[in-house]
Amino acid sequence: MAATGIIILTTVNASFDARALARELVESRLCACVNIIDRVTSIYRWKEGVEEDGEQLLVIKTIGDRIDELEEKLRELHPYELPEFVVIPLGRIPEEYRRWLAESSQEPSPSDLAIGSSS
């Protein structure tokens, strides 16, 4: 069965090191790519009040099999008490892109890491 592509949205405060978080998620192969959209304004209800803050939006591209591990890692590294974790399933995407997404978001198998293995 083909991997299901998904996008996860989360925000962090404007001063947080979003690059380090994104790099950790990609390097750990929990996702294939993270886009950081700087300078978004968020207006939201929190603890009986309405807040307004400058934030950064992270657009995380991964596969469905990685959701649980990605959420666990994000909660571990995220600066917020209640991190946003919005999952958007991708419908129609090109097969080549789906393949790249799956290959980039999965741990290599032991045979991929074996010395002298051939493709």
N, C-alpha and C positions, 0 to 999 in steps of 0.2 A: 504494500500500500504506500502511495506517495505521501511524503511528509506534508502536514498541513501548515501553511505559512500563516503567521500571525504578526500583528503589531501590538506592542504594549506601550501605553503612554504613562509617563510619570513626570512630576514636576519636582524641582528642588529650588531652594531659595537662590536669589541672584548672586550671593557671595560664595555659595558652595562650589567646590571643585568638581564640576560635572564631567570634565574631561577625564579625571582620574577614575571616576565611577564608570564612565563609558568604557574606558580602556580595560578596566578590570573585568567587566562583563564580556567584552569581546575576547580578551586574552584567555579567559577561562572557558571559552567556547560555549557559553550559555546563550549567545546570540551571534548573528553574523555581522550586524552593523548597528550603530547608535547614532542618530542625528541629534545634534544639540541645537535647539532654537533658543537663542538668547533674547532677553528682554521681552518677555510676555508679562502682561498684567493679569493677575488673578484676583477675582472678587468672589468671595466664598463665605459661607456661614460656618463658624467654628465656635463652639462653647458659648452659645447664647448671644453671639455677636456677629456682625458682618465685618469681615476683614478685607483689606486690599493690600497686595504685596507684589513686588517685582519678583519674577521667577524665571527659571529656565525650563523649557519643555524638552524632555528626552523622548524620542521616537525610537523604540527598540524593535528590531526586526529579528525574528527567530522562528522556531517551529513549535508546534503544539506539544511535542514530547518534552520540551525544556521548561514549560511553564512553572511547574512546582519548584524545581531547583532554582530557576531565575527569581521567582518571588522570594524564596528563602534568602538568597544572596542579596537581593535588593533591600529587604527588610534589615539585614545585618549591616549594610553599608549606608543606608539612607538616613539623612539628618532629621526627618520628620517623625513625630510620634505615630502618625497614621499616614503612611505613604500612599499616594495614588497608585493604583495598579489596574489600569483599564485595558482589557484584552479585546482586540478587534481581529476576528478571523479574516484572512484574505480569501477572496473568492477566486476569481480567474487571474492567474499570473502565468507568464511564460514558463514552460517546462525547464528551460535553462536556468532561469532565475530561481525556481523552486529547488532545483538540484544544488545550486550554489548555496542557497539558504540552508538546506539540510546538511550539506558537507561542512559548511562553516560553523554550524551550531551543534555539531555532535563531536563527542570525544573520538579521537582516532581509535580504531580497533587495534588489538595487540598485533595482528598481522601487518597492519600499516606501519607499525613502529619497529618491526623486526629488522635486524641488520641483514642486508642482502636480499630483502624481499623484492620481488619484481611485480610490476603492474600488468 
